[in-house]
């Protein structure tokens, strides 16, 4: 096991779906992590749109997404990440993870 570092304040919530890990924090951000083969994680994205601490997260596979990048279809996975915050907002993030 290991430690994932990146938030500047306490981590308040986590969500995991397949190789995707999500963390919400008192620093008002949501971080999206991709789990690697050796269990290490790399940060795919940081969302800082909440104005107050992020208290809950949920992640689901987006089966209904048809994704095209640069005019050509690419293999990968699409996810929806939902975040709830003490700012009274729920936000939805679409995450695209290409297959390597």
N, C-alpha and C positions, 0 to 999 in steps of 0.2 A: 504494500500500500504506500501511498505518498501524500503529499500536501500540494494543493492547488493554491497558488498565490496570485493576487491581483486586486482584490477589493481593499479599500483604505479604511473601512470600518467593519463592524461585525456582520457576518453572514447570517441572515435571518431565515432563509428558505432555500430549498433545493428541489430540483425536478430532474429526472433522468428518463431518456427514451432511446433505446438501442445504444449507439455509441455517442449520443449527444448528452451533455450534462449542462444544466442551467443553474445559476446561483443568483440570488437576490440579496441585497445588502442595505444596511443603514446608511451607506454612502449614496443612496438613491439610484443605484445602477443595477442593471441586469447584465450578467456576463454569460456568454455561450461558449462552451468548451467542447472539443472533440477528443474523445478518448482514443489513444493510440494503441498499437499492438503491445507495447511494453508497459501498459497501464498509465503512462504519462499522458498529460492532457495539454492541448494547445488552445489558446483563446482564439475563437473564430470571430467574435463580435462583442462590442460593449455598447449597451443602450443606456443613455443617460437622460431620458426624457421625463422621468418621474421627478416630482418636486419634493417628495418626502420618501422615507424608507420603504423599500419593497418588502412586503410581508408574505406574499404567496405567489407560487408559480405552478403552472401545469404545462406539459408538453405532449403533443400528439402528432402522429404521422399524418401528413396532409395527402390523403389518397386521391383527392379531387384535383390536385394541381397538375397542370401541364406546363412544363418549364422548357423554355427555349432561350438560349443565350447566344448572342451574336448571329442570329439567323439559323443556327443549327441546334438540333436536339442533342442534349448531353445526358449521359447516365448519371444518376445521383438520387438523393433522397431530399424530400421537402418536408419540413416540419412547421407546425404552428406552436408558438410559445405564448402563453397568456401570463401577464404579470398584474398583480394587484398591489396597490400602494396605499399608504396612509394619506396620500393626496386625494383620495376618493376616486381615483381613475383605475380602470382596467384597460390595459393595452394589449394588442395582439401583434406579434412579430412573426414574419414569415422567414424561415431559415432554409437556405438551399445549401446542401453539402454535396459537392461533386464526388463521384467515385474516382479513386486514384488508380 
